[in-house]
Amino acid sequence: MISVEKFSLFLFEQLLNPLYIHSVGFSPRYSTKLEHITTQFIECTDQGSLNGRCLWWHEEPLNYTDLDAIQHMGAIDLEKHNHAEWAYNLLETNCYNVAPAPTNLTPIWLSLYEVNIHLLANSEQSPQKRKYLKQWEGVQDWYFFFHGFAALDWFKDYGYLSFSQKMYQPTKLFICLNHLITNNRSYRLHLLSLLKQKNLNHLGFISAPLLTQDVIKKEITDHNSRLSVKAKKHIYDNLYPGATPLILDKCNYNDASADIPIIGHQSLWHIVPETVYYGESLHLTEKIFKPIAIRRPFILVGAPGNLEYLRSYGFKTFDRWIDESYDEESDPDRRIQMITDQIEKLSKQDIKTMYAEMQDVLEYNHQHLYGKFKEIIVDELLWNFKKQVNWYNHDRIERHRLPIDRVNFEQVRRLMLS
């Protein structure tokens, strides 16, 4: 499996470059600020691409404000660029080996500028994305489950470990790790507030290193906060008094995504506060795969439908032990209340008994992560890429099509599964 660090470079070399599609991405990685948009990879001419470009936005959720600005600043330019003069120069140097060097000026060289595909590489399914791409009328949706690939890279060693039931008996009911707690992650303040109000916080490991009264005050007084008035009041009444950072151990948060702390093994249920909670986006990160890698049950705190989204990739969830109907609830306040109600219900059950009962599900998920799941997301990535290229080619004459036969999809699949 290719590493996260070289993931987009690998796909560029194997899929984009053979079709002469240019790569545009962010530097530093994991940023999505417009000033960070850079050219990632340069083709042999050092002049860009003949056939279009791919914008990589696969590591983070889509930020529609930035995408709107990108459209207008021309980072994705849907106008056809006239490369006729460039084509003449290429004819002389034959740098691009699209076809055997012609003995005269054949139409294939003069028509290169007519090929102009634009791909958005992303890891999100949402009505907002579909609406946006429809408005763009030309940017095509190359979706794949990036954080599944990230998890298989970062947590690959856990595939070799047995985690026997006797050696790794949990001592706490749950673990709930929270880093960022404002803006789109402000729902985590509400979660912490509910856990404290229900007196559940002492039953688990809870981290929130950025939690202070000043942070809470700033968030609940922010007119743009995504918290409801009711949630703000609950936070102020229950979490604000005596709010201090909750630190479990020293942690380098730049590396935290690729780390599973030892206290994760000491806990039974993993309460997973995902990156996306508000809205209708289906978007999961490596966080949900941490409990799966170490054979633990989980409660997903995310946007509605994401639990079903995870099941669609073949994983099993835990409706034998909890009511998972919270995944169908669209109201953010109601959904987080339903989640904490389930944690309260679990607090009345015996940890060791539950752990013993769910061994078959835990083992299945672990084996699926390191087995069939890899095949599913590799095939999905390649199928979606091929689908977008074929869709682009279908109503064009041959010399205006992308040369998809230059891509060896079987070889790429074999490399990604190795």
C-alpha positions in Angstrom: 0.0 0.0 0.0 1.4 3.4 -1.0 2.1 5.8 1.9 0.0 8.8 2.6 3.0 11.1 1.8 3.3 9.7 -1.7 -0.3 8.9 -2.4 -1.2 11.8 -4.8 2.3 11.6 -6.5 1.7 7.9 -7.2 -1.8 8.6 -8.7 -0.3 11.4 -10.7 2.4 9.2 -12.1 0.1 6.2 -12.8 -3.2 7.9 -13.9 -2.8 11.6 -14.7 0.6 11.9 -16.3 -0.1 9.2 -19.0 -3.1 11.3 -20.0 -1.1 14.6 -19.7 -3.4 16.0 -17.0 -1.8 18.5 -14.7 -1.8 18.4 -10.9 -2.7 21.3 -8.6 -2.7 20.9 -4.8 -1.9 22.5 -1.5 1.4 23.2 0.2 1.8 22.6 3.0 -0.3 19.4 3.0 -3.5 19.4 5.0 -4.1 23.1 4.3 -7.0 24.4 2.2 -6.2 28.1 2.1 -6.2 29.7 -1.3 -2.7 31.2 -1.0 -1.4 27.6 -0.5 -2.6 26.3 -3.9 0.5 25.3 -5.8 1.5 23.3 -8.8 2.5 19.9 -7.4 4.1 18.1 -10.2 5.6 19.3 -13.5 5.5 17.4 -16.7 8.5 16.9 -19.0 7.9 20.3 -20.8 7.9 22.2 -17.6 5.1 24.2 -19.1 2.0 22.6 -17.6 -0.5 20.3 -19.3 -2.1 19.9 -22.6 -5.2 18.0 -21.5 -6.5 19.7 -18.4 -5.9 19.6 -14.7 -6.8 17.9 -11.4 -7.3 19.8 -8.2 -6.6 17.7 -5.1 -8.9 18.3 -2.2 -9.0 14.8 -0.8 -7.4 15.3 2.6 -10.0 17.6 4.2 -13.8 18.3 3.9 -14.8 20.6 1.1 -14.9 24.2 2.1 -17.5 25.8 -0.2 -16.4 29.3 0.4 -12.9 28.5 -0.8 -14.2 26.5 -3.7 -16.3 29.5 -4.8 -13.2 31.7 -4.7 -11.1 29.1 -6.6 -13.7 29.1 -9.4 -13.5 32.9 -9.7 -9.7 33.2 -9.4 -9.2 30.7 -12.1 -7.5 27.9 -10.2 -9.9 25.8 -12.1 -10.3 27.4 -15.5 -13.0 26.0 -17.7 -12.1 28.0 -20.7 -10.3 26.0 -23.4 -6.7 27.2 -23.8 -5.3 27.5 -27.3 -2.2 25.3 -27.3 -1.8 25.4 -31.1 1.6 27.2 -31.0 2.7 24.9 -28.2 1.7 21.9 -30.3 3.9 23.1 -33.1 6.8 23.3 -30.6 6.0 19.8 -29.3 6.0 18.6 -32.8 9.6 19.6 -33.2 10.8 18.2 -29.9 8.3 15.2 -29.7 8.5 15.6 -25.9 5.0 14.2 -25.5 4.8 10.8 -26.9 1.0 10.9 -27.6 1.5 9.5 -31.1 4.3 8.6 -33.4 6.0 11.7 -34.7 4.1 12.8 -37.8 5.8 13.5 -41.1 3.5 16.4 -41.6 1.1 18.5 -39.5 -1.6 16.0 -38.8 -4.9 17.1 -37.1 -4.0 15.3 -33.9 -1.3 17.9 -33.1 -3.4 20.9 -34.1 -6.4 19.8 -32.0 -4.6 19.1 -28.7 -6.0 22.3 -27.2 -9.5 20.9 -27.6 -8.8 18.3 -24.8 -9.5 20.1 -21.5 -10.7 17.9 -18.7 -11.0 19.2 -15.1 -11.1 16.8 -12.2 -11.8 17.5 -8.5 -10.1 14.7 -6.5 -12.1 14.5 -3.2 -13.3 12.3 -0.4 -16.8 13.5 0.2 -20.3 12.6 -0.8 -22.8 15.4 -0.3 -25.7 17.2 -2.1 -23.7 20.4 -1.7 -20.8 19.0 -3.7 -23.1 17.7 -6.4 -24.8 21.1 -6.6 -21.5 22.9 -6.8 -20.1 20.7 -9.6 -23.3 21.0 -11.5 -23.0 24.8 -11.3 -19.4 24.5 -12.6 -20.6 22.6 -15.6 -17.4 20.9 -16.5 -15.5 20.0 -13.3 -15.8 16.3 -12.8 -16.2 14.4 -9.5 -13.3 12.0 -8.9 -14.3 10.6 -5.5 -12.4 8.1 -3.4 -12.1 7.1 0.3 -8.8 8.8 1.0 -8.9 8.3 4.8 -9.4 4.6 4.3 -6.0 4.6 2.5 -4.5 6.8 5.2 -5.7 4.4 7.9 -4.2 1.4 6.1 -0.9 3.2 5.9 -0.8 4.6 9.4 -2.2 1.6 11.3 -0.7 -1.2 9.1 1.3 -2.6 12.0 -1.9 -3.4 14.0 -2.9 -5.9 11.3 -0.1 -8.1 12.6 -1.1 -7.9 16.3 -3.5 -10.3 17.9 -4.8 -8.2 20.9 -5.9 -11.3 22.8 -9.0 -10.7 24.9 -7.2 -11.7 28.1 -4.2 -9.4 27.6 -6.2 -6.3 26.6 -9.2 -6.3 29.0 -10.6 -2.7 29.1 -10.8 -0.9 32.5 -12.8 2.1 31.4 -16.2 2.3 29.7 -15.1 4.7 27.0 -12.5 7.0 25.5 -13.3 10.3 23.9 -10.5 12.4 22.3 -11.2 16.0 21.3 -8.6 18.3 19.9 -10.2 21.2 18.0 -13.4 22.3 19.7 -14.5 25.5 17.9 -16.0 26.5 14.6 -17.1 23.4 12.7 -16.0 21.3 15.7 -17.9 23.3 18.3 -20.3 20.4 18.7 -17.6 18.8 20.8 -18.2 21.4 23.5 -21.8 20.3 23.6 -20.8 16.7 23.8 -18.5 17.4 26.7 -21.2 19.5 28.4 -23.7 16.6 28.2 -21.2 14.0 29.5 -20.5 16.3 32.4 -24.1 17.0 33.1 -24.9 13.3 33.1 -21.9 12.6 35.4 -20.5 10.2 32.8 -17.1 11.9 32.5 -15.5 9.9 35.3 -16.3 6.6 33.5 -14.0 7.3 30.6 -10.8 8.9 29.3 -11.6 12.3 28.0 -9.2 14.7 26.4 -9.8 18.4 25.4 -6.4 20.1 25.7 -7.7 23.4 24.3 -10.6 23.6 26.7 -10.7 26.9 28.7 -13.3 29.4 29.8 -12.0 31.9 27.3 -12.4 29.4 24.4 -15.9 28.6 25.5 -16.8 32.3 25.9 -15.4 33.2 22.5 -17.4 30.4 20.8 -20.7 30.9 22.4 -20.6 34.7 21.8 -19.6 34.2 18.1 -22.6 35.1 15.9 -21.3 32.7 13.3 -21.1 29.8 15.6 -22.8 26.7 14.5 -24.0 26.0 18.0 -27.7 26.6 18.6 -28.9 28.9 21.3 -30.0 25.9 23.4 -26.6 24.2 23.0 -24.8 27.4 24.0 -26.9 27.7 27.2 -26.2 24.1 28.1 -22.4 24.6 27.6 -22.4 27.8 29.6 -24.4 26.2 32.5 -22.6 22.8 32.6 -19.2 23.1 31.0 -18.1 26.7 31.5 -17.8 26.7 35.3 -14.3 25.5 36.1 -13.4 24.6 32.5 -9.8 23.7 32.2 -7.7 21.8 29.7 -8.3 18.0 29.8 -4.9 16.4 29.1 -4.4 12.7 29.2 -0.8 12.6 28.2 1.8 14.6 26.2 0.8 14.5 22.5 2.3 15.9 19.4 -0.9 16.8 17.6 0.9 17.0 14.2 1.3 13.3 14.5 -1.8 12.4 16.4 -3.8 11.3 13.4 -1.3 8.4 12.8 -1.2 7.5 16.5 -3.4 5.2 18.6 -2.6 5.9 22.3 -2.2 3.1 24.8 -5.2 4.3 26.7 -7.2 3.3 23.6 -6.5 -0.3 24.6 -7.6 0.4 28.2 -11.0 1.6 27.1 -14.0 -0.4 25.7 -16.1 2.0 23.7 -14.5 4.6 21.5 -16.6 7.7 21.2 -15.4 9.1 17.9 -16.0 12.8 17.4 -15.5 13.0 13.6 -14.3 16.0 11.6 -17.7 16.6 9.9 -20.8 16.8 12.2 -23.0 19.6 10.8 -24.7 19.4 7.4 -25.3 16.4 5.1 -21.8 15.4 4.1 -20.7 11.7 4.1 -17.1 12.1 5.1 -15.1 9.9 7.5 -11.5 10.2 8.5 -8.9 7.9 10.0 -10.5 8.5 13.4 -13.2 5.9 12.9 -10.6 3.2 11.9 -8.6 3.5 15.2 -11.1 1.4 17.2 -11.4 -1.1 14.4 -7.6 -1.5 14.1 -7.4 -2.4 17.8 -10.7 -4.4 18.0 -12.9 -2.0 19.9 -16.6 -1.0 19.5 -17.4 2.6 18.6 -20.1 5.2 18.7 -19.7 7.6 15.7 -20.3 11.3 16.5 -20.7 12.6 13.0 -23.1 14.0 10.4 -26.3 12.0 9.8 -25.9 8.9 7.6 -22.2 8.4 8.2 -22.7 5.2 10.2 -24.7 3.8 7.3 -21.9 5.1 5.0 -19.4 3.1 6.9 -21.6 0.0 6.7 -21.7 0.4 2.9 -18.0 -0.4 2.9 -18.7 -3.7 4.6 -18.1 -2.9 8.2 -20.5 -4.1 11.0 -21.7 -1.7 13.8 -23.1 -2.3 17.2 -26.9 -2.2 17.1 -27.0 -5.3 19.3 -25.8 -3.2 22.2 -26.9 0.3 21.5 -29.7 2.1 19.6 -28.0 3.4 16.5 -31.0 5.4 15.2 -29.1 8.6 16.1 -27.4 8.2 12.7 -30.8 9.0 11.1 -31.4 12.2 13.1 -30.8 15.4 11.2 -31.1 17.8 14.1 -27.6 18.3 15.6 -28.8 18.9 19.1 -31.1 16.0 19.1 -28.5 13.7 17.6 -25.9 14.5 20.2 -28.4 14.0 23.0 -29.3 10.6 21.6 -25.7 9.7 21.5 -25.0 10.6 25.1 -28.2 8.8 26.1 -26.7 5.6 24.7 -23.5 6.2 26.7 -25.6 6.6 29.8 -27.3 3.3 29.0 -24.0 1.6 28.6 -22.8 2.8 32.0 -25.4 0.5 33.6 -23.9 -2.6 31.9 -20.9 -4.7 32.8 -17.8 -3.9 30.6 -16.3 -7.4 30.7 -19.6 -9.0 29.7 -20.1 -6.7 26.8 -16.5 -7.1 25.6 -16.9 -10.9 25.6 -20.2 -10.8 23.7 -18.9 -8.6 20.9 -15.8 -10.5 20.0 -17.1 -11.9 16.7 -18.0 -8.4 15.5 -14.7 -6.9 16.6 -12.7 -9.6 14.9 -14.8 -9.4 11.7 -14.2 -5.6 11.4 -10.5 -6.0 12.1 -10.1 -8.7 9.4 -12.2 -6.7 7.0 -10.1 -3.6 7.4 -6.9 -5.4 6.5 -8.5 -7.6 3.9 -11.5 -6.9 1.6 -11.8 -3.2 2.5 -8.5 -2.4 0.7 -9.8 -4.1 -2.5 -13.1 -2.2 -2.2 -11.5 1.3 -2.0 -8.8 0.6 -4.6 -11.4 -0.7 -7.1 -13.7 2.3 -6.3 -10.9 4.8 -6.9 -9.9 3.3 -10.2 -13.5 2.8 -11.4 -14.5 6.4 -10.6 -11.4 7.7 -12.4 -12.1 5.6 -15.5 -15.8 6.6 -15.3 -15.0 10.3 -15.4 -12.5 9.9 -18.3 -14.9 7.7 -20.3 -17.7 10.2 -19.6 -15.5 13.0 -20.9 -14.6 11.0 -24.0 -18.0 9.6 -24.9 -19.3 12.4 -27.2 -16.0 13.5 -28.6 -14.4 12.6 -31.9 -11.3 10.4 -31.5 -8.6 13.1 -31.8 -10.3 15.1 -29.0 -10.4 12.3 -26.5 -8.1 11.5 -23.6 -5.8 8.5 -24.5 -7.2 6.3 -21.7 -5.6 3.2 -23.3 -2.2 4.6 -22.1 -3.2 3.8 -18.5 -2.6 0.2 -17.4 -5.3 -0.1 -14.8 -4.5 -3.7 -13.9 -0.9 -2.8 -13.1 -2.1 0.2 -11.0 -4.5 -2.0 -9.1 -1.8 -4.6 -8.5 0.6 -2.0 -7.2 -2.0 -0.4 -4.9 -2.8 -3.8 -3.4 0.7 -4.9 -2.9 
